[in-house]
């Protein structure tokens, strides 16, 4: 009898574990656990005769930003050439996949699956909170309550309710649409959005529809708050920079980012905050995570979060379920359920 195929598990210290399904997986496969001190150590273990030289699948589960492997990028450009010929599928939790070299993985004939719609609710709820904070400066109010009560009186001249204002969503995917729906329902905001194409079906899910813009530059003069919810690519690098901030209404723009930090030129953002082209901001993601720009840290009128939009038990449970669904589907049919690439 042939030995059971080997699956490598890369696990976070923050995850959900479906005990029953994991037991079934252990019955059908040889499960081994990633314990490398670095990605260079990982490369050594992938070499012929190494501990991971015969793996057929990799599952990376849970919150990537937590635990001792938080800084590891096991599917990056410098790792992919070392993946063994036996490897057929990678299942990785999360919506985004910019940390993986998808073209190189595809060229190796390896499926790569993410977990779409797994953390939509968690991230959209975080964005809704940041939208409110960007209008009402509640982080600054908290600072005042802890440090200098009377400084909070300055908010009387700057705080504005978002009700009836216009919101612009960059990327009307699962998360972007959920943010739009929440802003419409909670604050009766008028929804605008930008992306590579119009999404009529998504528009129909909003009570009052939405206005499509083909470019961010076209959208900014029409909105009071912009929310970044698009994937990070070479085309969205520094999507918001000096030119974009200069297009804001005279009353100023609020900026919310729950996507990736490098989509904003932080120097330009700081300048725009100083000139009041930007009058409020809520950032869950940062340019050089886990580092945070000291000038942003010192500005209590900006809400800063440590990339915790995903952080909910519901997200971890969905990650586990979808990752295992993909593995089971692949070994049953030869094709996973949520691939981001296509293997001919």
C-alpha positions as CSV (number, residue, x, y, z in Angstrom):
1,X,0.0,0.0,0.0
2,X,1.3,3.5,-0.9
3,X,2.2,5.8,1.9
4,X,-0.4,8.5,2.6
5,X,0.3,11.9,0.8
6,X,1.9,14.5,3.0
7,X,0.4,17.9,3.8
8,X,2.4,20.6,5.4
9,X,0.5,22.8,7.9
10,X,1.6,26.3,8.5
11,X,-0.3,27.3,11.6
12,X,-0.8,30.6,13.4
13,X,-1.1,31.0,17.1
14,X,-4.5,32.5,16.3
15,X,-6.8,30.2,14.4
16,X,-9.9,28.0,14.6
17,X,-9.5,24.2,14.5
18,X,-12.4,22.0,13.4
19,X,-11.4,18.9,15.4
20,X,-13.6,16.5,13.6
21,X,-12.5,17.6,10.1
22,X,-8.9,17.7,11.2
23,X,-9.1,14.1,12.4
24,X,-10.5,13.1,9.0
25,X,-7.6,14.9,7.3
26,X,-5.2,13.1,9.6
27,X,-6.7,9.7,8.6
28,X,-6.3,10.4,4.9
29,X,-3.0,12.3,4.9
30,X,0.3,12.4,6.7
31,X,0.2,15.8,8.4
32,X,3.5,17.6,9.3
33,X,3.8,21.0,10.9
34,X,6.0,23.8,9.7
35,X,8.5,24.9,12.4
36,X,11.2,26.7,10.4
37,X,13.1,29.5,12.1
38,X,13.3,31.5,8.8
39,X,12.3,31.2,5.2
40,X,15.9,30.3,4.4
41,X,15.5,27.3,6.8
42,X,12.3,26.5,4.8
43,X,14.3,26.4,1.5
44,X,16.7,23.9,3.0
45,X,13.9,21.7,4.1
46,X,12.3,21.8,0.6
47,X,15.4,20.4,-1.0
48,X,15.6,16.8,-2.1
49,X,15.9,14.6,0.9
50,X,14.6,17.4,3.2
51,X,11.8,17.2,5.6
52,X,9.3,18.9,3.2
53,X,10.7,17.5,-0.1
54,X,7.7,15.2,-0.7
55,X,4.7,17.4,0.3
56,X,1.7,17.4,-2.0
57,X,-0.2,20.3,-0.4
58,X,0.4,23.2,2.0
59,X,-2.3,24.7,4.2
60,X,-1.5,28.1,5.8
61,X,-4.3,28.7,8.3
62,X,-5.4,31.4,10.8
63,X,-4.1,34.9,11.2
64,X,-0.9,35.3,9.3
65,X,0.1,38.4,11.4
66,X,0.1,36.5,14.7
67,X,2.6,34.0,16.1
68,X,6.2,33.2,15.5
69,X,5.7,32.9,11.7
70,X,4.2,36.3,11.3
71,X,7.1,37.7,9.3
72,X,7.5,34.6,7.1
73,X,6.5,34.8,3.4
74,X,6.6,31.1,2.3
75,X,5.1,31.8,-1.1
76,X,7.2,34.7,-2.1
77,X,9.3,35.1,-5.3
78,X,12.5,33.8,-3.7
79,X,10.8,30.7,-2.3
80,X,8.7,29.5,-5.3
81,X,11.7,28.0,-7.3
82,X,12.5,25.7,-4.4
83,X,9.0,24.2,-4.0
84,X,9.2,20.5,-4.7
85,X,7.7,18.8,-7.9
86,X,5.4,16.9,-5.7
87,X,3.5,20.0,-4.5
88,X,0.1,20.4,-6.3
89,X,-1.9,22.8,-4.2
90,X,-1.5,25.7,-1.7
91,X,-4.4,26.8,0.4
92,X,-3.9,30.0,2.3
93,X,-6.3,31.9,4.5
94,X,-7.2,35.5,3.7
95,X,-8.7,37.5,0.9
96,X,-5.6,39.1,-0.4
97,X,-2.7,37.2,-2.0
98,X,-0.2,39.9,-2.8
99,X,2.4,38.2,-0.6
100,X,2.4,35.2,-3.0
101,X,4.1,35.1,-6.4
102,X,1.0,33.8,-8.3
103,X,2.5,33.8,-11.8
104,X,5.5,31.8,-10.7
105,X,3.3,29.4,-8.6
106,X,1.1,28.9,-11.7
107,X,4.1,28.3,-13.9
108,X,5.0,25.5,-11.6
109,X,1.6,23.9,-12.1
110,X,0.5,24.5,-8.5
111,X,-3.0,25.6,-7.6
112,X,-3.2,28.6,-5.2
113,X,-6.4,29.1,-3.2
114,X,-7.4,32.0,-1.0
115,X,-10.5,32.1,1.3
116,X,-12.8,34.7,-0.4
117,X,-15.6,36.2,1.6
118,X,-14.2,34.7,4.8
119,X,-13.5,37.9,6.7
120,X,-15.9,40.2,4.9
121,X,-18.0,41.0,7.9
122,X,-15.1,41.6,10.3
123,X,-13.2,43.9,7.9
124,X,-16.4,45.8,6.8
125,X,-17.3,46.4,10.5
126,X,-13.8,47.8,11.1
127,X,-14.2,50.1,8.1
128,X,-17.5,51.3,9.3
129,X,-16.0,52.2,12.6
130,X,-13.1,54.0,10.9
131,X,-15.5,56.0,8.7
132,X,-17.3,57.2,11.7
133,X,-14.1,58.1,13.5
134,X,-12.8,60.0,10.5
135,X,-15.8,62.3,10.7
136,X,-16.2,62.5,14.5
137,X,-12.5,62.2,15.6
138,X,-13.4,59.8,18.3
139,X,-9.8,58.6,18.8
140,X,-8.9,62.2,19.7
141,X,-11.9,62.4,22.0
142,X,-10.6,59.2,23.8
143,X,-7.2,60.8,24.2
144,X,-8.8,63.9,25.7
145,X,-10.8,61.9,28.2
146,X,-7.6,60.3,29.4
147,X,-5.3,63.3,29.2
148,X,-6.8,66.7,28.7
149,X,-10.6,67.0,28.9
150,X,-10.8,70.6,27.8
151,X,-8.9,70.0,24.5
152,X,-12.0,68.0,23.4
153,X,-13.9,71.3,23.2
154,X,-12.0,71.9,19.9
155,X,-14.0,69.1,18.4
156,X,-17.0,71.4,18.3
157,X,-15.5,73.2,15.3
158,X,-14.3,70.0,13.4
159,X,-16.6,67.0,14.1
160,X,-19.2,66.3,11.5
161,X,-21.8,63.5,11.3
162,X,-21.4,61.3,8.2
163,X,-25.2,61.1,7.7
164,X,-26.1,62.0,4.1
165,X,-22.5,62.4,3.1
166,X,-21.0,60.8,0.0
167,X,-18.7,57.8,0.4
168,X,-16.3,56.5,-2.3
169,X,-15.3,52.9,-2.3
170,X,-12.2,51.8,-4.2
171,X,-12.9,48.1,-5.0
172,X,-16.5,47.0,-4.9
173,X,-15.8,43.3,-4.2
174,X,-17.1,41.3,-1.2
175,X,-15.6,43.7,1.4
176,X,-16.2,46.9,-0.6
177,X,-19.8,46.1,-1.2
178,X,-20.4,45.2,2.5
179,X,-18.8,48.5,3.5
180,X,-21.1,50.4,1.1
181,X,-24.2,48.6,2.4
182,X,-23.3,49.3,6.0
183,X,-22.6,53.0,5.3
184,X,-25.8,53.3,3.4
185,X,-27.9,51.6,6.1
186,X,-26.2,53.2,9.1
187,X,-25.6,56.7,7.9
188,X,-27.7,57.1,4.7
189,X,-24.5,57.8,2.8
190,X,-24.6,58.2,-1.0
191,X,-22.3,55.5,-2.5
192,X,-19.8,56.1,-5.2
193,X,-17.2,53.5,-6.3
194,X,-14.2,53.0,-8.5
195,X,-12.8,49.9,-10.1
196,X,-11.7,48.5,-13.4
197,X,-15.3,48.0,-14.5
198,X,-18.8,48.8,-13.5
199,X,-20.6,46.2,-11.3
200,X,-24.3,46.4,-12.0
201,X,-25.1,43.4,-9.9
202,X,-23.4,45.0,-6.9
203,X,-25.1,48.3,-7.5
204,X,-28.5,46.5,-7.3
205,X,-27.7,45.2,-3.8
206,X,-27.7,48.8,-2.6
207,X,-31.1,50.4,-1.8
208,X,-30.2,53.6,-3.6
209,X,-27.7,52.2,-6.1
210,X,-24.3,53.6,-6.6
211,X,-22.4,55.9,-9.0
212,X,-19.5,54.3,-10.9
213,X,-16.3,56.2,-11.7
214,X,-13.6,54.8,-14.0
215,X,-10.8,56.6,-12.1
216,X,-10.1,57.6,-8.6
217,X,-9.3,61.1,-9.8
218,X,-12.8,61.4,-11.3
219,X,-14.4,60.2,-8.1
220,X,-12.6,62.3,-5.4
221,X,-14.2,65.7,-6.2
222,X,-17.6,64.1,-5.7
223,X,-17.1,62.5,-2.3
224,X,-16.6,63.3,1.4
225,X,-14.8,60.1,2.4
226,X,-12.8,57.5,0.4
227,X,-12.3,53.9,1.5
228,X,-9.6,51.7,0.0
229,X,-10.9,48.1,-0.3
230,X,-9.1,47.0,-3.4
231,X,-6.2,44.5,-3.9
232,X,-2.7,45.8,-3.7
233,X,-1.0,45.6,-7.2
234,X,1.5,47.6,-9.1
235,X,-1.5,49.6,-10.4
236,X,-2.8,50.5,-6.9
237,X,0.6,51.4,-5.5
238,X,0.4,55.0,-4.2
239,X,-3.2,55.1,-5.5
240,X,-3.6,58.1,-3.2
241,X,-0.8,60.7,-3.5
242,X,-0.4,64.5,-3.8
243,X,-2.4,64.8,-7.0
244,X,-5.4,62.9,-5.6
245,X,-5.5,64.8,-2.3
246,X,-5.4,68.1,-4.3
247,X,-8.7,67.1,-5.9
248,X,-10.6,67.0,-2.6
249,X,-13.6,69.3,-2.0
250,X,-12.9,72.6,-0.3
251,X,-14.4,71.1,2.9
252,X,-11.7,68.3,2.8
253,X,-11.6,64.6,2.4
254,X,-11.7,61.7,4.9
255,X,-9.4,58.7,4.1
256,X,-10.0,55.2,5.4
257,X,-7.7,52.3,4.5
258,X,-8.4,48.7,5.3
259,X,-6.6,47.3,2.2
260,X,-2.8,47.7,2.1
261,X,-0.6,50.5,3.5
262,X,1.4,51.0,0.3
263,X,-1.7,52.1,-1.6
264,X,-1.2,55.5,0.1
265,X,1.8,57.8,-0.2
266,X,2.2,58.6,3.5
267,X,4.3,61.7,3.0
268,X,1.6,63.1,0.7
269,X,-1.1,62.1,3.3
270,X,0.8,64.0,6.1
271,X,1.0,67.1,3.9
272,X,-2.7,66.9,3.0
273,X,-3.6,66.6,6.7
274,X,-1.4,69.7,7.4
275,X,-3.1,71.7,4.6
276,X,-6.6,70.4,5.5
277,X,-7.1,68.8,2.1
278,X,-7.6,65.7,4.3
279,X,-9.5,66.4,7.5
280,X,-9.8,63.0,9.0
281,X,-8.3,59.5,8.6
282,X,-8.7,56.0,9.8
283,X,-5.9,53.5,9.0
284,X,-5.9,49.8,9.8
285,X,-2.9,49.2,7.5
286,X,0.5,50.9,7.2
287,X,3.3,51.4,4.8
288,X,6.0,49.5,6.7
289,X,4.1,47.2,9.0
290,X,4.5,46.5,11.8
291,X,6.1,49.9,11.9
292,X,3.9,52.9,12.1
293,X,4.9,56.3,10.8
294,X,5.9,58.4,13.9
295,X,4.2,61.5,12.5
296,X,0.9,59.6,12.2
297,X,1.3,58.3,15.7
298,X,1.7,61.8,17.1
299,X,-1.6,63.0,15.4
300,X,-4.5,61.9,17.6
301,X,-7.0,63.2,15.1
302,X,-6.1,60.1,13.0
303,X,-7.4,56.7,14.1
304,X,-4.7,54.1,13.9
305,X,-5.3,50.3,14.2
306,X,-2.6,47.5,14.1
307,X,-4.0,45.7,11.0
308,X,-6.8,44.0,13.0
309,X,-9.7,44.4,10.6
310,X,-9.8,40.6,10.1
311,X,-9.6,40.0,13.8
312,X,-12.7,38.0,14.7
313,X,-13.4,34.4,15.7
314,X,-15.8,34.3,12.7
315,X,-12.9,35.0,10.4
316,X,-10.8,32.1,11.8
317,X,-13.7,29.7,11.6
318,X,-14.3,30.6,7.9
319,X,-10.6,30.3,7.1
320,X,-10.5,26.8,8.5
321,X,-13.7,25.7,6.7
322,X,-12.7,27.1,3.3
323,X,-9.1,25.8,3.4
324,X,-10.4,22.3,4.2
325,X,-13.1,22.5,1.6
326,X,-10.4,23.3,-1.0
327,X,-8.2,20.4,0.0
328,X,-11.1,17.9,0.1
329,X,-12.4,19.1,-3.3
330,X,-9.0,19.0,-4.9
331,X,-8.2,15.4,-3.8
332,X,-11.7,14.3,-4.8
333,X,-12.1,16.0,-8.2
334,X,-8.6,17.4,-9.2
335,X,-9.8,21.0,-8.8
336,X,-10.2,23.2,-5.7
337,X,-13.2,25.5,-5.1
338,X,-11.6,28.9,-4.8
339,X,-8.5,29.0,-6.9
340,X,-7.0,32.4,-7.8
341,X,-5.1,30.9,-10.7
342,X,-5.9,28.4,-13.4
343,X,-3.9,25.2,-14.0
344,X,-4.4,23.8,-17.5
